[in-house]
Amino acid sequence: LGAIANPMYGLKGPKIIKGDHAPNFPLRWAKKDMDFAIELAAELGERVPLAVAATAEMAIAVDEGFGDEDFSAVAKPRIKGTETV
């Protein structure tokens, strides 16, 4: 089945499609944790380009007012204008 069979996809995918972003873990807290991880990686001299890219997407969503919604709301700016938002 591969990576797409990941339980997180099964849990969040249908909710994203329905536009259900009721917070289980708020996006702003997820972004804060990612910021800490990126900072730690920098202190250790490690590159984490995927974490940086993901955090940039989180920042966009937080800036657009979705920070108190579930971390799955990171998708909202990318699907804006669709019936799933």
C-alpha atoms as an extended CHARMM CRD file, in Angstrom:
* protein
*
        85  EXT
         1         1  LEU       CA              0.0000000000        0.0000000000        0.0000000000  PROA      1               0.0000000000
         2         2  GLY       CA              2.9100000000        2.3670000000        0.5670000000  PROA      2               0.0000000000
         3         3  ALA       CA              3.1550000000        5.7800000000        2.1770000000  PROA      3               0.0000000000
         4         4  ILE       CA             -0.2770000000        6.9170000000        1.0350000000  PROA      4               0.0000000000
         5         5  ALA       CA             -1.7580000000        4.2290000000        3.3170000000  PROA      5               0.0000000000
         6         6  ASN       CA             -0.3660000000        6.1700000000        6.2860000000  PROA      6               0.0000000000
         7         7  PRO       CA             -2.9770000000        6.4170000000        9.0730000000  PROA      7               0.0000000000
         8         8  MET       CA             -2.6670000000       10.2240000000        9.0900000000  PROA      8               0.0000000000
         9         9  TYR       CA             -3.8990000000       10.3620000000        5.4880000000  PROA      9               0.0000000000
        10        10  GLY       CA             -6.8230000000        8.1600000000        6.4600000000  PROA      10              0.0000000000
        11        11  LEU       CA             -7.6690000000       10.4100000000        9.3950000000  PROA      11              0.0000000000
        12        12  LYS       CA             -7.1020000000       13.8800000000        7.9360000000  PROA      12              0.0000000000
        13        13  GLY       CA             -7.7610000000       13.3570000000        4.2280000000  PROA      13              0.0000000000
        14        14  PRO       CA            -11.5480000000       12.9790000000        4.4710000000  PROA      14              0.0000000000
        15        15  LYS       CA            -11.7220000000       15.8860000000        6.9220000000  PROA      15              0.0000000000
        16        16  ILE       CA             -9.7480000000       18.1400000000        4.5770000000  PROA      16              0.0000000000
        17        17  ILE       CA            -12.0790000000       17.2170000000        1.7170000000  PROA      17              0.0000000000
        18        18  LYS       CA            -15.1120000000       18.0760000000        3.8700000000  PROA      18              0.0000000000
        19        19  GLY       CA            -13.5200000000       21.3150000000        5.0630000000  PROA      19              0.0000000000
        20        20  ASP       CA            -13.5460000000       20.0340000000        8.6580000000  PROA      20              0.0000000000
        21        21  HSD       CA            -10.6130000000       21.6350000000       10.4350000000  PROA      21              0.0000000000
        22        22  ALA       CA            -11.9180000000       21.4120000000       13.9930000000  PROA      22              0.0000000000
        23        23  PRO       CA             -8.7590000000       21.5820000000       16.0690000000  PROA      23              0.0000000000
        24        24  ASN       CA             -7.2080000000       18.4180000000       17.3880000000  PROA      24              0.0000000000
        25        25  PHE       CA             -3.8370000000       20.1840000000       17.3480000000  PROA      25              0.0000000000
        26        26  PRO       CA             -3.9080000000       23.8520000000       16.3130000000  PROA      26              0.0000000000
        27        27  LEU       CA             -1.8640000000       24.8500000000       13.3010000000  PROA      27              0.0000000000
        28        28  ARG       CA             -0.1600000000       27.6930000000       15.1700000000  PROA      28              0.0000000000
        29        29  TRP       CA              1.2240000000       25.1990000000       17.7030000000  PROA      29              0.0000000000
        30        30  ALA       CA              2.3650000000       22.8480000000       14.9630000000  PROA      30              0.0000000000
        31        31  LYS       CA              4.1830000000       25.7550000000       13.3160000000  PROA      31              0.0000000000
        32        32  LYS       CA              5.7720000000       26.7260000000       16.6360000000  PROA      32              0.0000000000
        33        33  ASP       CA              7.0730000000       23.1640000000       17.0410000000  PROA      33              0.0000000000
        34        34  MET       CA              8.4370000000       23.1840000000       13.4930000000  PROA      34              0.0000000000
        35        35  ASP       CA             10.1520000000       26.5280000000       14.1740000000  PROA      35              0.0000000000
        36        36  PHE       CA             11.8440000000       24.9590000000       17.2110000000  PROA      36              0.0000000000
        37        37  ALA       CA             12.9200000000       21.9240000000       15.1780000000  PROA      37              0.0000000000
        38        38  ILE       CA             14.3840000000       24.1030000000       12.4240000000  PROA      38              0.0000000000
        39        39  GLU       CA             16.2190000000       26.2180000000       14.9990000000  PROA      39              0.0000000000
        40        40  LEU       CA             17.6770000000       23.1100000000       16.6380000000  PROA      40              0.0000000000
        41        41  ALA       CA             18.7340000000       21.7130000000       13.2680000000  PROA      41              0.0000000000
        42        42  ALA       CA             20.5200000000       24.9790000000       12.4750000000  PROA      42              0.0000000000
        43        43  GLU       CA             22.3210000000       24.8760000000       15.8320000000  PROA      43              0.0000000000
        44        44  LEU       CA             23.4930000000       21.3580000000       14.9740000000  PROA      44              0.0000000000
        45        45  GLY       CA             24.5810000000       22.4020000000       11.4930000000  PROA      45              0.0000000000
        46        46  GLU       CA             21.9410000000       20.2630000000        9.8010000000  PROA      46              0.0000000000
        47        47  ARG       CA             19.8770000000       21.1750000000        6.7720000000  PROA      47              0.0000000000
        48        48  VAL       CA             16.1590000000       20.4000000000        6.8880000000  PROA      48              0.0000000000
        49        49  PRO       CA             14.7880000000       21.7680000000        3.6070000000  PROA      49              0.0000000000
        50        50  LEU       CA             11.5060000000       19.8560000000        3.7310000000  PROA      50              0.0000000000
        51        51  ALA       CA             10.8150000000       21.1090000000        7.2410000000  PROA      51              0.0000000000
        52        52  VAL       CA             11.5810000000       24.6600000000        6.0970000000  PROA      52              0.0000000000
        53        53  ALA       CA              9.2100000000       24.3010000000        3.1340000000  PROA      53              0.0000000000
        54        54  ALA       CA              6.4430000000       22.8010000000        5.2790000000  PROA      54              0.0000000000
        55        55  THR       CA              6.8400000000       25.5520000000        7.8650000000  PROA      55              0.0000000000
        56        56  ALA       CA              6.6090000000       28.1940000000        5.1450000000  PROA      56              0.0000000000
        57        57  GLU       CA              3.2570000000       26.6970000000        4.1120000000  PROA      57              0.0000000000
        58        58  MET       CA              2.1540000000       26.7240000000        7.7420000000  PROA      58              0.0000000000
        59        59  ALA       CA              3.1440000000       30.3890000000        8.0340000000  PROA      59              0.0000000000
        60        60  ILE       CA              1.0000000000       31.2650000000        5.0060000000  PROA      60              0.0000000000
        61        61  ALA       CA             -2.0180000000       29.5300000000        6.5390000000  PROA      61              0.0000000000
        62        62  VAL       CA             -1.4490000000       31.1290000000        9.9490000000  PROA      62              0.0000000000
        63        63  ASP       CA             -1.0720000000       34.5610000000        8.3220000000  PROA      63              0.0000000000
        64        64  GLU       CA             -4.3800000000       33.9950000000        6.5250000000  PROA      64              0.0000000000
        65        65  GLY       CA             -6.1020000000       33.4420000000        9.8690000000  PROA      65              0.0000000000
        66        66  PHE       CA             -6.1950000000       29.6410000000       10.1150000000  PROA      66              0.0000000000
        67        67  GLY       CA             -3.8200000000       29.2930000000       13.0900000000  PROA      67              0.0000000000
        68        68  ASP       CA             -6.4700000000       28.2320000000       15.5960000000  PROA      68              0.0000000000
        69        69  GLU       CA             -7.8320000000       25.5200000000       13.3090000000  PROA      69              0.0000000000
        70        70  ASP       CA             -6.4380000000       22.0100000000       13.0900000000  PROA      70              0.0000000000
        71        71  PHE       CA             -2.9750000000       21.6310000000       11.5700000000  PROA      71              0.0000000000
        72        72  SER       CA             -4.7130000000       20.1730000000        8.5110000000  PROA      72              0.0000000000
        73        73  ALA       CA             -5.8100000000       23.7500000000        7.7470000000  PROA      73              0.0000000000
        74        74  VAL       CA             -2.3480000000       24.1810000000        6.2500000000  PROA      74              0.0000000000
        75        75  ALA       CA             -4.0760000000       23.0290000000        3.0310000000  PROA      75              0.0000000000
        76        76  LYS       CA             -6.6630000000       25.8310000000        3.0250000000  PROA      76              0.0000000000
        77        77  PRO       CA             -4.6490000000       28.5150000000        1.2070000000  PROA      77              0.0000000000
        78        78  ARG       CA             -3.8260000000       26.0130000000       -1.5500000000  PROA      78              0.0000000000
        79        79  ILE       CA             -7.4390000000       24.9690000000       -2.0790000000  PROA      79              0.0000000000
        80        80  LYS       CA             -9.0120000000       28.3930000000       -1.5790000000  PROA      80              0.0000000000
        81        81  GLY       CA            -11.9820000000       28.9130000000       -3.8200000000  PROA      81              0.0000000000
        82        82  THR       CA            -13.0180000000       25.2800000000       -3.8330000000  PROA      82              0.0000000000
        83        83  GLU       CA            -16.0420000000       23.8090000000       -2.0970000000  PROA      83              0.0000000000
        84        84  THR       CA            -13.7140000000       21.9010000000        0.2550000000  PROA      84              0.0000000000
        85        85  VAL       CA            -12.5840000000       24.9770000000        2.2000000000  PROA      85              0.0000000000
